[in-house]
């Protein structure tokens, strides 16, 4: 059974790290547009550096540690998934396509009937 964890109370240090990480990410993006006269590879490096600094600052906060724990738990759960085999996937695809065609035909007929009824009740026959 999975252990239930209570969320940690955020401190002012964690809030400051969160703020600084957002500023670093936005700074990297802003630098990409601000220095538009530089070559594209340099501008991409600015964005990557901003993302890296932001991720590093986030990792130092309790928010980042909680996210890492969440990602690890999600990875464990993903390994428990039983993926369908090829034949099951093909059968399901046929069912989905068949249902889509059937619903398309149904809505075509419904639209045709409602259009006919509207014209008939509105006196626009022909």
C-alpha positions in Angstrom: 0.0 0.0 0.0 1.3 3.4 -0.9 2.4 5.8 1.8 0.3 8.9 2.0 2.4 12.0 2.4 1.1 15.3 3.7 2.2 18.3 1.7 5.1 20.2 3.2 4.5 23.7 4.4 6.3 26.1 2.1 8.8 28.4 3.6 9.8 31.9 2.4 13.0 30.3 1.1 11.0 27.9 -1.0 8.8 30.7 -2.3 11.9 32.9 -3.1 13.5 30.0 -5.0 10.3 29.4 -6.9 10.2 33.1 -7.8 13.8 33.2 -8.8 13.4 30.0 -11.0 10.5 31.6 -12.8 12.5 34.8 -13.3 15.4 32.8 -14.7 13.2 30.9 -17.1 11.5 34.1 -18.2 14.8 35.9 -18.4 16.2 33.2 -20.8 13.1 33.6 -23.0 13.3 37.4 -22.9 16.9 37.3 -23.8 16.1 35.2 -26.9 13.9 38.0 -28.2 15.9 41.0 -26.8 19.1 39.9 -28.5 17.5 39.2 -31.9 20.6 40.5 -33.7 22.7 37.6 -32.4 23.0 34.3 -34.2 20.2 31.8 -33.5 22.5 29.2 -31.8 23.5 31.8 -29.2 19.9 32.8 -28.6 18.9 29.2 -28.1 21.8 28.7 -25.6 20.3 31.7 -23.6 17.0 29.9 -23.4 18.6 26.6 -22.4 20.7 28.3 -19.8 17.6 30.1 -18.4 15.7 26.8 -18.3 18.7 25.1 -16.6 19.2 27.7 -14.0 15.4 27.8 -13.3 15.3 24.0 -13.0 18.3 24.0 -10.7 16.7 26.7 -8.4 13.4 24.8 -8.5 15.2 21.5 -7.5 16.6 23.2 -4.4 13.2 24.1 -3.1 10.6 21.8 -1.5 8.5 22.2 -4.6 11.2 20.6 -6.7 11.8 17.8 -4.3 8.0 17.0 -4.2 8.0 17.1 -8.0 10.9 14.6 -8.2 9.1 12.3 -5.8 5.9 12.6 -7.9 7.8 11.9 -11.2 9.4 8.8 -9.6 6.0 7.5 -8.4 4.5 8.1 -11.8 7.3 6.2 -13.4 6.7 3.2 -11.1 3.0 3.3 -11.9 3.8 3.5 -15.7 5.8 0.3 -15.4 2.7 -1.4 -14.1 0.6 -0.7 -17.2 -0.2 -3.6 -19.3 0.1 -2.5 -22.9 -2.1 -4.1 -25.6 -0.5 -6.4 -28.2 -0.6 -5.7 -31.9 -3.8 -7.7 -32.7 -5.7 -6.0 -29.9 -4.6 -2.6 -31.1 -5.7 -3.3 -34.6 -9.1 -4.6 -33.5 -9.6 -1.5 -31.3 -8.6 0.7 -34.2 -11.2 -1.0 -36.5 -13.9 -0.5 -33.8 -13.0 3.2 -33.4 -13.1 3.8 -37.2 -16.3 1.9 -37.5 -17.9 3.9 -34.7 -16.7 7.2 -36.2 -18.3 6.2 -39.6 -21.5 5.2 -38.0 -21.7 8.4 -36.0 -20.9 10.5 -39.1 -23.7 8.7 -40.9 -26.1 9.2 -38.0 -25.4 13.0 -37.7 -25.7 13.3 -41.5 -29.1 11.8 -41.5 -30.1 13.8 -38.4 -29.0 17.0 -40.0 -30.9 16.1 -43.2 -34.1 15.3 -41.3 -33.9 18.5 -39.1 -33.2 20.6 -42.2 -36.1 19.1 -44.0 -38.4 19.6 -41.0 -37.3 23.2 -40.6 -37.9 24.0 -44.2 -41.3 22.2 -44.1 -42.4 24.0 -40.9 -41.1 27.3 -42.3 -43.0 26.9 -45.5 -39.9 26.7 -47.7 -40.6 23.5 -49.6 -38.7 22.8 -52.7 
